[in-house]
Amino acid sequence: MSRHSDEHGELQKKLTSLLKERNQNRADNNLDRMENLKQRIKSYRKLYKRKIREWEEEWWNELAEECKEACAKGQIGKRYATLNLLQRRGNYNNSSSVPLLVRKSSKTTS
């Protein structure tokens, strides 16, 4: 997941700038521009969420592959450590084992 940190930061910056622009136009009562911004924000949020899901899926698949490799090599300790992490899949709020990027993004609000 850390290899996606730069891309994640760029996505967050872009979304934040769109939200600021929307809020400014709301304050200025610029309704024509508001509709356009609402649609752009909606589509950008979809893109952002899709990317997060892709990265998360990639991370879990890599973890499962590590577990398979550990099993094939007879590394029982590593196998059980990765199985323990895989067991926590979907439990983002209480698990410190999921990628930091995923934990942060699951708490992101608009």
N, C-alpha and C positions, 0 to 999 in steps of 0.2 A: 504494500500500500504506500510505503514511503516514496516509491518512485512516481507516484501520482500526485504528490504534494504540490508541485508547481502548478499542474493543471487544475487541481482543486482550488488553489489560491486564486488563479485567474478566473475561474467560474464564479467564485464567491465575490470577487471584486466587481465583475460585470453585473451580477445580480444586484449587488448593493448600489451600484451607480444607477441602474434602472429604477430601483425603488426610490432613491433620492430624487431622481428626475420626476418620477410620478408624484411624489409628495410635494415637490416644488410647484408642479403644474396644478395640483389640487389647491394649493394655497393661492395661486394666481387665478384660479377659476378658469383655467384653459381647458374647457371640456372636449374640444376637438382633439387636442393632443393627448388627453387622458385616455380616450378609447384606444388609440394606437398603442400607447404605452402599456395599457392593461393586457392587450393581446401579446405584445412582445414579452412582458413579464411572465405571462402564463406559459408561453412556449419555452421560454428560457428555464423556468422552474422544472418543466417536464424534462428538458435536456439534462439539467443538473441532477435530478433524481435518477434518471436512466444511467448516467455515468457512475453515480454512487453505487447503484445496484450491480453494474458491470464489474466495478472494482471489487466489491464485496464478494461477488461470485468467484472472481479470479482468485482472491485470497483464500477462500474456502477450498477451492479446487487444488490449489498449491499445497494447502495443509493436508488434504486427503492424499495427495501424491506422496508427501513426506511420510505419511503413516504407512503407505504401501511399501515404500522403499525401506523403511525401518524394519518392517515385518520380513521382507525378502532377505535383508542382511542379518536378521536375527537380533536386532537391537531392541530388546523387549522394553527397556526403560523409555526410550524415545517413542516407541510405538504407543505405550500407554499414556505418555505425556500428550502426544498429538490426539489420541482418542479422547482424552479428557477435554481438550480444547474443542474438538468436533462435537462433543456432547453438549456444549454450551451454545451451539448455533441457534441464533434467534433471540438469545437472552442478552440484549445489549445493555440494559440499564445496570445490571449487577455484575457484569463480567469485565474484568480488566484485561481479559485475554483477547478480546476482539480488537481489530485495528483501531488505533486512535482516531483515524480519519472517519471511520464508520460511526464510532461513538459520538464524535462531535457533530456529524451531519444528522444523526438521528434526533438531536436536540435543537437543530436549527429551526427557527421560526421566522415568519415574515414580518 
